[in-house]
Amino acid sequence: MTLYDLMIGNIDALRELNRAGVKIGDINYIDAYADILRMKREGEKMTYIIAKVGAERNIPERSLWRVLRKFSTRV
C-alpha cells in the first residue's frame, strides 16, 4: 500500500480533519487527552491534572492546555 492509496481510502475523513484544523502530529496527544478526561471525571482539579499528565508523559503544561482547548472544540 502506498501513502496515496491510504489517503484515497480515507479522503472524506481526512478532509473533515483538515477542515477542523487537525494536524497529523495531534495524534501524539490522544492518550494524554484520554487521561485528562478520565481524571476530570474522577473529580480532580484541572491544574493538578495538567501538571500530573504533563510530568508522566513529558509534555509541557502549556502544550496540554492547548491540546485540551483544541480537542474540546465542537466540529
C-alpha positions as CSV (number, residue, x, y, z in Angstrom):
1,M,0.0,0.0,0.0
2,T,1.3,3.5,-0.8
3,L,0.6,6.7,1.0
4,Y,-1.6,7.7,-1.9
5,D,-3.7,4.5,-1.5
6,L,-4.1,5.2,2.2
7,M,-5.1,8.8,1.7
8,I,-7.6,8.0,-1.1
9,G,-9.2,5.3,1.1
10,N,-9.8,7.8,3.8
11,I,-10.3,11.0,1.8
12,D,-13.6,12.1,3.4
13,A,-12.2,11.7,7.0
14,L,-9.0,13.5,6.0
15,R,-10.9,16.4,4.5
16,E,-13.0,16.8,7.7
17,L,-10.0,16.6,9.9
18,N,-8.2,19.2,7.7
19,R,-11.3,21.5,7.8
20,A,-11.3,21.2,11.6
21,G,-7.7,22.3,11.8
22,V,-6.3,19.0,12.9
23,K,-2.6,18.5,12.3
24,I,-1.1,15.0,11.9
25,G,1.1,15.5,15.0
26,D,-2.0,15.9,17.2
27,I,-2.4,12.1,17.3
28,N,0.5,12.1,19.7
29,Y,-1.7,13.7,22.3
30,I,-4.7,11.4,22.1
31,D,-3.7,9.2,25.1
32,A,-2.9,12.2,27.2
33,Y,-6.3,13.7,26.4
34,A,-8.0,10.5,27.4
35,D,-6.1,10.6,30.7
36,I,-7.2,14.2,31.2
37,L,-10.9,13.3,30.6
38,R,-10.6,10.3,33.0
39,M,-9.1,12.3,35.8
40,K,-11.6,15.1,35.3
41,R,-14.5,12.5,35.6
42,E,-12.8,11.4,38.8
43,G,-13.2,14.9,40.2
44,E,-9.6,16.1,40.1
45,K,-8.8,19.8,39.6
46,M,-7.7,20.8,36.1
47,T,-4.4,22.4,37.2
48,Y,-3.4,19.2,39.0
49,I,-4.5,17.1,36.1
50,I,-2.4,19.1,33.6
51,A,0.6,19.0,35.9
52,K,0.4,15.3,36.5
53,V,-0.2,14.2,32.9
54,G,2.5,16.6,31.7
55,A,5.0,15.1,34.2
56,E,4.0,11.5,33.4
57,R,4.2,11.9,29.6
58,N,7.0,14.6,29.5
59,I,4.7,17.1,27.8
60,P,4.9,20.8,28.6
61,E,1.8,22.0,30.5
62,R,1.3,24.8,28.0
63,S,1.0,22.2,25.3
64,L,-1.5,20.2,27.3
65,W,-3.7,23.3,27.8
66,R,-3.6,23.9,24.0
67,V,-4.5,20.3,23.4
68,L,-7.4,20.4,25.8
69,R,-8.8,23.5,24.2
70,K,-8.3,22.1,20.6
71,F,-9.6,18.6,21.3
72,S,-12.7,20.0,23.2
73,T,-13.7,22.1,20.2
74,R,-17.0,21.1,18.6
75,V,-16.8,20.3,14.9
